[in-house]
Amino acid sequence: MRLLLVEDDDRVAAALVAVLGRHGFQVRHARSGHEALDALVPDGSDPYRVVLLDLGLPDRDGFEVCSRIRAGSGVPVIMVTARADIRSRIHGLNLGADDYVVKPYDMGELLARIHAVARRGTGTGGDQQDEKQAGPLESRGVVIDRERRRVSVEGRDVPLTRKEFDLLALLAQSPGVVYRREQIFSEVWRSGWEGNGRTLEVHIGSLRTKLGLPGLVEAVRGVGYRLIPDEPVADAGEAGR
């Protein structure tokens, strides 16, 4: 997933780019409002799925940048700022921001919010993305038919429970991307992660057994789970239960 980070503090940006990169994001860093707007001009490459927008930019206020973005694009915008007052939050959302995150923030929460706004498919090229997400998913011989809610491995139908199917379909949306436990529970179980760790482990174990592919879903220690893509992704962190 391509993501545009608009942040004038190079130290903050470097740390964030490193973390996002480990979670499978392709990040472009813009240091000013002008650079951000230039980056969003269509050039034939894959569109950005999300913009992370700081408000304290050197050349213009982030609110103005958001307004300019929204005037010409539907790409989801998450304002990431130290401005915690309610007026700023309301103003940002009224300008068209999809979410508003106050610094300092929990990285897991930010990742969950990024995935949440990206799923809405409101960005440039969103119709194409929605069409792509509506079709079957396939990875390493596993075919996931989301319309019929059926899964097959090398042509063999594999019966799954509702939660097992939803869990597999979520991970298969972005093979190689690590989904945090909190995000998985939020999207599959519609509940919080706390106290439910064993439930997730049981479902992951059941998936591995039923699919007959014990290495398909990898546990990333202290973070969550990812679906191993056809070509393994480097530096995904130490794996383990």
Salt bridges, closest charged atoms under 4 A:
GLU7 OE1 - LYS103 NZ 2.89
ASP10 OD1 - ARG31 NE 2.86
ASP38 OD2 - HIS34 NE2 3.14
ASP54 OD1 - LYS103 NZ 3.55
ASP59 OD2 - ARG60 NE 3.87
ASP61 OD1 - ARG83 NH2 2.90
GLU64 OE2 - ARG60 NH1 3.75
ASP98 OD1 - ARG70 NH2 3.17
ASP99 OD1 - ARG113 NH1 2.80
GLU109 OE2 - ARG113 NH2 2.66
ASP145 OD2 - ARG148 NH1 3.09
ASP157 OD2 - ARG150 NH2 2.84
GLU164 OE1 - LYS210 NZ 2.81
ASP166 OD1 - ARG149 NH2 2.92
GLU182 OE1 - ARG180 NE 3.52
GLU187 OE2 - ARG119 NH1 2.40
GLU201 OE1 - ARG198 NH1 3.28
GLU218 OE1 - ARG226 NE 2.64
GLU238 OE2 - ARG221 NH1 3.11
